[in-house]
């Protein structure tokens, strides 16, 4: 009895592939060449179409993903196409996405022209909603360092929405991008606040600004703002002066003390007392006591600051917490 030849694993594999292969493939002559593989890149129009479709999604995470996708792809997209798409777009959300993509190019070391085109539209578009959207796209970026006097000009924009978006950028970038440690960013914010004719916006910026690295010129600007017609601005400028660098502290304390004597608004006076305390810690106690008779209504406020400062706490945050607890028990 003859035995059938034993099949090897390799021959079994070849047989299986032969059975699975289509007839046309089996019939192809040995010399036939396989088609060359063609690489594909995601086009700008394809990305924009995907984003437009995604705007209807209920998922905010997905919408953020699409914006990130466009920004991450921006460095590989032709600048001319990206700028043209940005300039012909009139949907505020899409304008913001495209502006963010252009800014991303400059942020990653490519041409400054990309961010410059965004700044031009933020300042010059006829539609305030599109100007506001373009301003939002520059938030949490290095725009403060690369856009010259743009923020001062935005503070004079006729649209309240644009002014508020610009103020949000200044506050957010000062704190979250630069951590309050960049003098240029802080100076840009002070200059913009001073350029504003909107007291609410000026006060919002100054009341939330970290001023530990401002220049001497910016510190003088803050002192000058104590003479504003708006009590809201005077209070915010007082708060900002409380954080100036050591070299500016003596002048700030003197100016705050003089303004306190001339001030008529109780809230502005409270802000001045807090900044005098912050600038001097325990050394401010004699100065505060001298101010006690200026406004009898605020004598309890001065007494509270005096008691807290005499505890000799060495951190402003601890002093603030102690003052708050003391005020709550009064």
Secondary structure, DSSP 4 states (H G I P E B T S, - for coil): -PPPPPPPHHHHHHHHHHHHS-HHHHHS-TTPPPPPP------HHHHHHHHHHHTT-S-HHHHHHHHHHHHHHGGGS-HHHHHHHHHH---HHHHHHHHHHHHHHHHTTS-THHHHHHHHHHHH-S-HHHHHHHHHHTTTSSHHHHSTTHHHHHTT-S-HHHHHHHHHHHHHIIIIISTT--HHHHHHHHHHHHH-S-HHHHHHHHHT---TT--HHHHHHHHHHTT-S-HHHHHHHHHHHTT--HHHHHHHHHHHHHHHHH---HHHHHHHHHHHHHHHGGGGHHHHHHTTTT-GGGHHHHHHHHHHHTTT-S-HHHHHHHHHHHHHH-
